[in-house]
Amino acid sequence: DPDFARALRNGDRFQAVYAERYDDAGEMLESSILAAEFTNQGSKYQAVRYEQANGKVDYFTPQGKSMRKAYLKAPVKFSRISSTFKTKRKHPVLGYTRAHRGVDYASPSGTPIHAIGDGFITFVGWKGGYGRYVQIRHNNRNHTTSYAHMRSYAKGIKKGMKVRQGKIIGYVGMSGLATGPHLHFEFRSRGRAVNPLTVKHPPAQPVAKTERQRFQKQTAPLLGRLKENPTQLAWG
């Protein structure tokens, strides 16, 4: 829910309950966050790890709502937004004014680009001024997202393949008409371009009603740990 790229403020804080598993030689095999609490600008968010009856592991609110949204906030880690969604913008290369139907995320060349949601790839290839370009139609069939100016595609990416949310589909570059490395990202609803920064992202499915009692039994001890005095960590 919080936008970690733009919403962090001095005074925000977090705590986490986590588990680590080691082999006999003392090497850590894996670690998992079991519960977490984050306070952002005075608002408190809690999440707890829960393994569903079908074996799928995800994070939920204490009330059983999914913490995972249908779409990620952004498809790439970025240093700044270099251009926003506008009906009129002077093109930095062509020099004339036309609509800019997406958001440009300035990021170093080679930064991984992630699919913001589950779906399947409908286009991979060179697309004029967009350069190396990928388009994904998402599972609800109403939404498509586009990713342009890539330096290269991720290994194995091809038209028709299914992708899961968070999958790396390519890497930031400046192919096509671009003055510097960035990702041009578009979000379309029923074919109409909308501002990716204002799209409301619905949550994924909540805990099934048939599992609510099981959910409460598993997660109550973990959420209780968040109320204990945490170990204070500080960094420079």
JOPE-V608287 format. One record per pair of residues at least 12 apart in sequence whose C-alpha atoms are under 10 Angstrom apart, sorted by sequence separation. I is the first residue (numbers start at 0). J is the second residue. If there is no record, write none. Layout:
i->(I | I)
j->(J | J)
This chain:
i->(18 | 19 | 34 | 35 | 46 | 47 | 48 | 85 | 86 | 87 | 88 | 121 | 122 | 123 | 133 | 134 | 156 | 170 | 171 | 186 | 17 | 18 | 19 | 33 | 34 | 35 | 45 | 46 | 47 | 48 | 85 | 86 | 87 | 120 | 121 | 122 | 132 | 133 | 134 | 153 | 154 | 155 | 156 | 17 | 18 | 32 | 33 | 34 | 45 | 46 | 47 | 49 | 84 | 85 | 86 | 120 | 121 | 122 | 132 | 133 | 153 | 154 | 16 | 17 | 18 | 32 | 33 | 34 | 45 | 46 | 47 | 84 | 85 | 86 | 119 | 120 | 121 | 131 | 132 | 133 | 152 | 153 | 154 | 16 | 17 | 18 | 32 | 33 | 44 | 45 | 46 | 47 | 83 | 84 | 85 | 119 | 120 | 121 | 129 | 130 | 131 | 132 | 133 | 152 | 153 | 15 | 16 | 17 | 31 | 44 | 45 | 46 | 82 | 83 | 84 | 85 | 118 | 119 | 120 | 129 | 130 | 131 | 132 | 151 | 152 | 153 | 15 | 16 | 17 | 46 | 47 | 48 | 83 | 84 | 117 | 118 | 119 | 129 | 130 | 131 | 132 | 151 | 152 | 15 | 16 | 46 | 47 | 82 | 83 | 84 | 114 | 116 | 117 | 118 | 119 | 128 | 129 | 130 | 131 | 132 | 133 | 149 | 150 | 151 | 152 | 14 | 15 | 16 | 46 | 82 | 83 | 114 | 115 | 116 | 117 | 118 | 128 | 129 | 130 | 131 | 132 | 149 | 150 | 151 | 14 | 15 | 45 | 81 | 82 | 83 | 114 | 116 | 117 | 118 | 119 | 126 | 130 | 131 | 148 | 149 | 150 | 151 | 13 | 14 | 15 | 44 | 80 | 81 | 82 | 115 | 116 | 117 | 118 | 121 | 125 | 126 | 146 | 147 | 148 | 149 | 150 | 151 | 13 | 14 | 35 | 80 | 81 | 82 | 114 | 120 | 122 | 123 | 124 | 125 | 133 | 135 | 136 | 138 | 146 | 147 | 148 | 149 | 150 | 151 | 12 | 13 | 14 | 34 | 79 | 80 | 81 | 118 | 119 | 120 | 121 | 125 | 133 | 134 | 135 | 137 | 146 | 147 | 148 | 149 | 150 | 12 | 13 | 33 | 34 | 35 | 79 | 80 | 81 | 118 | 120 | 133 | 135 | 136 | 137 | 146 | 147 | 148 | 149 | 150 | 11 | 12 | 13 | 32 | 34 | 77 | 78 | 79 | 80 | 116 | 118 | 135 | 136 | 137 | 147 | 148 | 149 | 11 | 12 | 34 | 77 | 78 | 79 | 116 | 135 | 137 | 147 | 148 | 10 | 11 | 12 | 76 | 77 | 78 | 116 | 124 | 147 | 148 | 10 | 11 | 12 | 73 | 75 | 76 | 77 | 78 | 115 | 123 | 148 | 9 | 10 | 11 | 13 | 15 | 74 | 75 | 76 | 77 | 114 | 150 | 7 | 8 | 9 | 10 | 11 | 12 | 13 | 14 | 15 | 16 | 17 | 73 | 75 | 76 | 114 | 148 | 149 | 150 | 7 | 8 | 11 | 13 | 15 | 114 | 148 | 149 | 150 | 6 | 7 | 8 | 77 | 113 | 123 | 124 | 148 | 149 | 6 | 76 | 112 | 123 | 124 | 147 | 148 | 149 | 75 | 76 | 93 | 122 | 123 | 133 | 147 | 148 | 1 | 3 | 75 | 76 | 92 | 120 | 121 | 122 | 123 | 133 | 146 | 147 | 148 | 1 | 2 | 74 | 75 | 76 | 112 | 120 | 121 | 122 | 132 | 145 | 146 | 147 | 1 | 74 | 75 | 111 | 119 | 120 | 121 | 131 | 145 | 146 | 147 | 1 | 73 | 74 | 75 | 110 | 119 | 120 | 121 | 131 | 145 | 146 | 73 | 74 | 75 | 109 | 110 | 111 | 112 | 113 | 119 | 120 | 121 | 131 | 144 | 145 | 146 | 1 | 73 | 74 | 108 | 109 | 111 | 112 | 118 | 119 | 120 | 131 | 144 | 145 | 1 | 71 | 73 | 74 | 108 | 109 | 111 | 118 | 119 | 120 | 130 | 131 | 132 | 143 | 144 | 145 | 1 | 71 | 72 | 101 | 103 | 108 | 118 | 119 | 130 | 131 | 132 | 143 | 144 | 0 | 70 | 71 | 101 | 103 | 117 | 118 | 119 | 129 | 130 | 131 | 142 | 143 | 144 | 70 | 71 | 101 | 117 | 118 | 123 | 129 | 130 | 142 | 143 | 69 | 70 | 116 | 117 | 118 | 128 | 129 | 130 | 141 | 142 | 143 | 68 | 69 | 70 | 115 | 116 | 117 | 127 | 128 | 129 | 130 | 141 | 142 | 143 | 68 | 69 | 114 | 115 | 116 | 117 | 120 | 126 | 127 | 128 | 129 | 140 | 141 | 142 | 143 | 144 | 113 | 114 | 115 | 116 | 117 | 125 | 126 | 127 | 128 | 140 | 141 | 142 | 143 | 113 | 114 | 115 | 116 | 125 | 134 | 141 | 142 | 113 | 114 | 115 | 132 | 133 | 134 | 135 | 136 | 144 | 113 | 114 | 115 | 132 | 134 | 112 | 113 | 114 | 129 | 112 | 113 | 114 | 129 | 111 | 112 | 113 | 114 | 111 | 112 | 113 | 110 | 111 | 112 | 113 | 111 | 112 | 110 | 111 | 112 | 109 | 110 | 111 | 109 | 110 | 108 | 109 | 110 | 107 | 108 | 109 | 106 | 107 | 108 | 106 | 107 | 108 | 0 | 105 | 106 | 0 | 70 | 104 | 105 | 0 | 4 | 69 | 3 | 4 | 69 | 2 | 69 | 74 | 110 | 112 | 0 | 1 | 2 | 108 | 109 | 110 | 0 | 4 | 74 | 107 | 108 | 109 | 110 | 4 | 106 | 107 | 108 | 4 | 5 | 105 | 106 | 107 | 108 | 4 | 105 | 106 | 107 | 104 | 105 | 106 | 103 | 104 | 105 | 103 | 104 | 105 | 102 | 103 | 104 | 102 | 103 | 104 | 101 | 102 | 103 | 101 | 102 | 103 | 93 | 100 | 101 | 102 | 92 | 93 | 99 | 100 | 101 | 102 | 91 | 92 | 100 | 101 | 90 | 91 | 92 | 99 | 100 | 101 | 90 | 91 | 100 | 74 | 75 | 74 | 100 | 101 | 74 | 75 | 100 | 101 | 102 | 71 | 74 | 99 | 100 | 101 | 102 | 70 | 71 | 74 | 100 | 101 | 102 | 69 | 70 | 75 | 99 | 100 | 101 | 68 | 75 | 67 | 82 | 81 | 83 | 84 | 80 | 81 | 82 | 84 | 79 | 80 | 81 | 78 | 77 | 77 | 75 | 75 | 74 | 84 | 85 | 75 | 84 | 85 | 74 | 84 | 73 | 83 | 84 | 83 | 84 | 83 | 84 | 73 | 72 | 73 | 72 | 72 | 72 | 70 | 72 | 70 | 71 | 69 | 70 | 68 | 69 | 70 | 68 | 69 | 70 | 67 | 68 | 69 | 70 | 67 | 68 | 69 | 67 | 68 | 69 | 65 | 66 | 67 | 68 | 65 | 66 | 67 | 64 | 65 | 66 | 67 | 64 | 65 | 66 | 64 | 65 | 63 | 64 | 65 | 63 | 64 | 62 | 63 | 64 | 59 | 62 | 63 | 59 | 60 | 63 | 59 | 60 | 58 | 59 | 63 | 58 | 63 | 57 | 62 | 63 | 62 | 63 | 61 | 62 | 52 | 61 | 51 | 52 | 59 | 63 | 51 | 49 | 52 | 61 | 52 | 60 | 61 | 51 | 59 | 52 | 61 | 51 | 52 | 60 | 51 | 49 | 50 | 49 | 48 | 49 | 50 | 49 | 50 | 48 | 49 | 47 | 48 | 47 | 46 | 47 | 48 | 47 | 48 | 46 | 47 | 46 | 45 | 45 | 34 | 33 | 34 | 35 | 36 | 34 | 35 | 33 | 34 | 33 | 34 | 35 | 36 | 34 | 35 | 36 | 33 | 34 | 0 | 0 | 17 | 16 | 15 | 16 | 15 | 16 | 15 | 16 | 15 | 14 | 14 | 16 | 14 | 15 | 14 | 15 | 14 | 14 | 14)
j->(30 | 31 | 46 | 47 | 58 | 59 | 60 | 97 | 98 | 99 | 100 | 133 | 134 | 135 | 145 | 146 | 168 | 182 | 183 | 198 | 30 | 31 | 32 | 46 | 47 | 48 | 58 | 59 | 60 | 61 | 98 | 99 | 100 | 133 | 134 | 135 | 145 | 146 | 147 | 166 | 167 | 168 | 169 | 31 | 32 | 46 | 47 | 48 | 59 | 60 | 61 | 63 | 98 | 99 | 100 | 134 | 135 | 136 | 146 | 147 | 167 | 168 | 31 | 32 | 33 | 47 | 48 | 49 | 60 | 61 | 62 | 99 | 100 | 101 | 134 | 135 | 136 | 146 | 147 | 148 | 167 | 168 | 169 | 32 | 33 | 34 | 48 | 49 | 60 | 61 | 62 | 63 | 99 | 100 | 101 | 135 | 136 | 137 | 145 | 146 | 147 | 148 | 149 | 168 | 169 | 32 | 33 | 34 | 48 | 61 | 62 | 63 | 99 | 100 | 101 | 102 | 135 | 136 | 137 | 146 | 147 | 148 | 149 | 168 | 169 | 170 | 33 | 34 | 35 | 64 | 65 | 66 | 101 | 102 | 135 | 136 | 137 | 147 | 148 | 149 | 150 | 169 | 170 | 34 | 35 | 65 | 66 | 101 | 102 | 103 | 133 | 135 | 136 | 137 | 138 | 147 | 148 | 149 | 150 | 151 | 152 | 168 | 169 | 170 | 171 | 34 | 35 | 36 | 66 | 102 | 103 | 134 | 135 | 136 | 137 | 138 | 148 | 149 | 150 | 151 | 152 | 169 | 170 | 171 | 35 | 36 | 66 | 102 | 103 | 104 | 135 | 137 | 138 | 139 | 140 | 147 | 151 | 152 | 169 | 170 | 171 | 172 | 35 | 36 | 37 | 66 | 102 | 103 | 104 | 137 | 138 | 139 | 140 | 143 | 147 | 148 | 168 | 169 | 170 | 171 | 172 | 173 | 36 | 37 | 58 | 103 | 104 | 105 | 137 | 143 | 145 | 146 | 147 | 148 | 156 | 158 | 159 | 161 | 169 | 170 | 171 | 172 | 173 | 174 | 36 | 37 | 38 | 58 | 103 | 104 | 105 | 142 | 143 | 144 | 145 | 149 | 157 | 158 | 159 | 161 | 170 | 171 | 172 | 173 | 174 | 37 | 38 | 58 | 59 | 60 | 104 | 105 | 106 | 143 | 145 | 158 | 160 | 161 | 162 | 171 | 172 | 173 | 174 | 175 | 37 | 38 | 39 | 58 | 60 | 103 | 104 | 105 | 106 | 142 | 144 | 161 | 162 | 163 | 173 | 174 | 175 | 38 | 39 | 61 | 104 | 105 | 106 | 143 | 162 | 164 | 174 | 175 | 38 | 39 | 40 | 104 | 105 | 106 | 144 | 152 | 175 | 176 | 39 | 40 | 41 | 102 | 104 | 105 | 106 | 107 | 144 | 152 | 177 | 39 | 40 | 41 | 43 | 45 | 104 | 105 | 106 | 107 | 144 | 180 | 38 | 39 | 40 | 41 | 42 | 43 | 44 | 45 | 46 | 47 | 48 | 104 | 106 | 107 | 145 | 179 | 180 | 181 | 39 | 40 | 43 | 45 | 47 | 146 | 180 | 181 | 182 | 39 | 40 | 41 | 110 | 146 | 156 | 157 | 181 | 182 | 40 | 110 | 146 | 157 | 158 | 181 | 182 | 183 | 110 | 111 | 128 | 157 | 158 | 168 | 182 | 183 | 37 | 39 | 111 | 112 | 128 | 156 | 157 | 158 | 159 | 169 | 182 | 183 | 184 | 38 | 39 | 111 | 112 | 113 | 149 | 157 | 158 | 159 | 169 | 182 | 183 | 184 | 39 | 112 | 113 | 149 | 157 | 158 | 159 | 169 | 183 | 184 | 185 | 40 | 112 | 113 | 114 | 149 | 158 | 159 | 160 | 170 | 184 | 185 | 113 | 114 | 115 | 149 | 150 | 151 | 152 | 153 | 159 | 160 | 161 | 171 | 184 | 185 | 186 | 42 | 114 | 115 | 149 | 150 | 152 | 153 | 159 | 160 | 161 | 172 | 185 | 186 | 43 | 113 | 115 | 116 | 150 | 151 | 153 | 160 | 161 | 162 | 172 | 173 | 174 | 185 | 186 | 187 | 44 | 114 | 115 | 144 | 146 | 151 | 161 | 162 | 173 | 174 | 175 | 186 | 187 | 44 | 114 | 115 | 145 | 147 | 161 | 162 | 163 | 173 | 174 | 175 | 186 | 187 | 188 | 115 | 116 | 146 | 162 | 163 | 168 | 174 | 175 | 187 | 188 | 115 | 116 | 162 | 163 | 164 | 174 | 175 | 176 | 187 | 188 | 189 | 115 | 116 | 117 | 162 | 163 | 164 | 174 | 175 | 176 | 177 | 188 | 189 | 190 | 116 | 117 | 162 | 163 | 164 | 165 | 168 | 174 | 175 | 176 | 177 | 188 | 189 | 190 | 191 | 192 | 162 | 163 | 164 | 165 | 166 | 174 | 175 | 176 | 177 | 189 | 190 | 191 | 192 | 163 | 164 | 165 | 166 | 175 | 184 | 191 | 192 | 164 | 165 | 166 | 183 | 184 | 185 | 186 | 187 | 195 | 165 | 166 | 167 | 184 | 186 | 165 | 166 | 167 | 182 | 166 | 167 | 168 | 183 | 166 | 167 | 168 | 169 | 167 | 168 | 169 | 167 | 168 | 169 | 170 | 169 | 170 | 169 | 170 | 171 | 169 | 170 | 171 | 170 | 171 | 170 | 171 | 172 | 170 | 171 | 172 | 170 | 171 | 172 | 171 | 172 | 173 | 66 | 171 | 172 | 67 | 137 | 171 | 172 | 68 | 72 | 137 | 72 | 73 | 138 | 72 | 139 | 144 | 180 | 182 | 71 | 72 | 73 | 179 | 180 | 181 | 72 | 76 | 146 | 179 | 180 | 181 | 182 | 77 | 179 | 180 | 181 | 78 | 79 | 179 | 180 | 181 | 182 | 79 | 180 | 181 | 182 | 180 | 181 | 182 | 180 | 181 | 182 | 181 | 182 | 183 | 181 | 182 | 183 | 182 | 183 | 184 | 182 | 183 | 184 | 183 | 184 | 185 | 176 | 183 | 184 | 185 | 176 | 177 | 183 | 184 | 185 | 186 | 176 | 177 | 185 | 186 | 176 | 177 | 178 | 185 | 186 | 187 | 177 | 178 | 187 | 164 | 165 | 165 | 191 | 192 | 166 | 167 | 192 | 193 | 194 | 164 | 167 | 192 | 193 | 194 | 195 | 164 | 165 | 168 | 194 | 195 | 196 | 164 | 165 | 170 | 194 | 195 | 196 | 164 | 171 | 164 | 181 | 181 | 183 | 184 | 181 | 182 | 183 | 185 | 181 | 182 | 183 | 181 | 181 | 182 | 181 | 182 | 182 | 192 | 193 | 184 | 193 | 194 | 184 | 194 | 184 | 194 | 195 | 195 | 196 | 196 | 197 | 195 | 195 | 196 | 196 | 198 | 199 | 198 | 200 | 199 | 200 | 199 | 200 | 199 | 200 | 201 | 200 | 201 | 202 | 200 | 201 | 202 | 203 | 201 | 202 | 203 | 202 | 203 | 204 | 201 | 202 | 203 | 204 | 202 | 203 | 204 | 202 | 203 | 204 | 205 | 203 | 204 | 205 | 204 | 205 | 204 | 205 | 206 | 205 | 206 | 205 | 206 | 207 | 203 | 206 | 207 | 204 | 205 | 208 | 205 | 206 | 205 | 206 | 210 | 206 | 211 | 206 | 211 | 214 | 214 | 215 | 214 | 215 | 206 | 215 | 206 | 207 | 214 | 218 | 207 | 206 | 209 | 218 | 210 | 218 | 219 | 210 | 218 | 213 | 222 | 213 | 214 | 222 | 214 | 213 | 214 | 214 | 214 | 215 | 217 | 217 | 218 | 217 | 218 | 217 | 218 | 218 | 218 | 219 | 221 | 221 | 222 | 221 | 222 | 222 | 222 | 225 | 218 | 218 | 220 | 221 | 222 | 221 | 222 | 221 | 222 | 222 | 223 | 224 | 225 | 224 | 225 | 226 | 224 | 225 | 200 | 202 | 221 | 221 | 221 | 222 | 222 | 224 | 224 | 225 | 225 | 225 | 226 | 229 | 228 | 229 | 229 | 230 | 230 | 231 | 232)
